[in-house]
Amino acid sequence: ISAIPLIPPIPLTPPIPPTPLIPTIPATPAISPTPPIPLYLYNPYTSIPPIPLIPAMPAIPAIPAIRPIPLYLSTFYP
């Protein structure tokens, strides 16, 4: 009876190939292009964590809005 259980454990070991895990490690360099995304998150305008492309658009109109502020200040001065 003891000989029967010994047979199953032997075949289980060969089917598990740890080699595929190694190739996945070199794929990490692809993350290098991701750094630009975090830069958008740092900006106060792009506080939203979602895709940076969406927040980038509203940031453009926000710039012109800042200009009107100084114009009003100039009117206050005589």
NUVOZA-199711 format. One record per residue (C-alpha): x, y, z. Coordinates in nm, 4 decimals. Example, Ala and Ser with C-alpha at 12.3 -4.5 7.8 and 13.67 -1.06 7.14 Angstrom:
% residues 2
east|north|up
1.2300|-0.4500|0.7800
1.3670|-0.1060|0.7140
This chain:
% residues 78
east|north|up
0.0000|0.0000|0.0000
0.2850|0.2395|0.0860
0.4206|0.2056|-0.2721
0.0957|0.3470|-0.4216
0.1149|0.6934|-0.2477
0.4799|0.7322|-0.3455
0.3908|0.7222|-0.7187
0.1609|1.0345|-0.7255
0.4021|1.2756|-0.5471
0.6827|1.2051|-0.7981
0.4875|1.3200|-1.1140
0.3609|1.6357|-0.9404
0.7124|1.7801|-0.9016
0.8207|1.7767|-1.2734
0.5076|1.9547|-1.4159
0.5850|2.2717|-1.2121
0.8356|2.4725|-1.4271
0.9755|2.7694|-1.2291
1.1578|2.8931|-1.5418
0.8634|3.1154|-1.6658
0.8910|3.3267|-1.3503
1.2444|3.4382|-1.4449
1.1447|3.5940|-1.7842
0.8745|3.7998|-1.6132
1.1363|3.9823|-1.4002
1.3090|4.1454|-1.7057
0.9668|4.2786|-1.8086
0.9868|4.5206|-1.5118
1.1941|4.7758|-1.7145
0.8700|4.8510|-1.9019
0.7601|5.0385|-1.5850
1.0235|5.3045|-1.6611
0.7791|5.5008|-1.8881
0.5242|5.5096|-1.6038
0.7163|5.7744|-1.3959
0.5595|6.0608|-1.6014
0.2134|5.9604|-1.4721
0.3023|6.0263|-1.1025
0.4183|6.3762|-1.2007
0.0599|6.4678|-1.2949
-0.0686|6.3375|-0.9609
0.1705|6.5733|-0.7794
0.0117|6.8777|-0.9476
-0.2718|7.0276|-0.7342
-0.4947|7.0595|-1.0442
-0.4624|6.6854|-1.1167
-0.5518|6.5730|-0.7642
-0.7793|6.3083|-0.9220
-0.6007|5.9673|-0.9170
-0.7698|5.8392|-1.2432
-0.6119|5.8549|-1.5906
-0.3805|6.1613|-1.6043
-0.5011|6.2430|-1.9594
-0.8435|6.3555|-1.8284
-0.7080|6.5935|-1.5573
-0.4508|6.7349|-1.7987
-0.7279|6.8833|-2.0175
-0.8979|7.0884|-1.7395
-0.5564|7.2104|-1.6266
-0.5188|7.4043|-1.9580
-0.8363|7.6178|-1.9071
-0.7411|7.6716|-1.5432
-0.4334|7.8724|-1.6553
-0.6416|8.1455|-1.8325
-0.8674|8.1687|-1.5262
-0.5662|8.2786|-1.3200
-0.4978|8.5727|-1.5573
-0.8365|8.7429|-1.4938
-0.7549|8.7581|-1.1217
-0.4637|9.0049|-1.1640
-0.6761|9.2109|-1.4047
-0.9330|9.2674|-1.1300
-0.6632|9.3701|-0.8852
-0.5372|9.6301|-1.1338
-0.8885|9.7830|-1.1540
-0.8955|9.8326|-0.7748
-0.5836|10.0485|-0.7945
-0.6592|10.4094|-0.9033
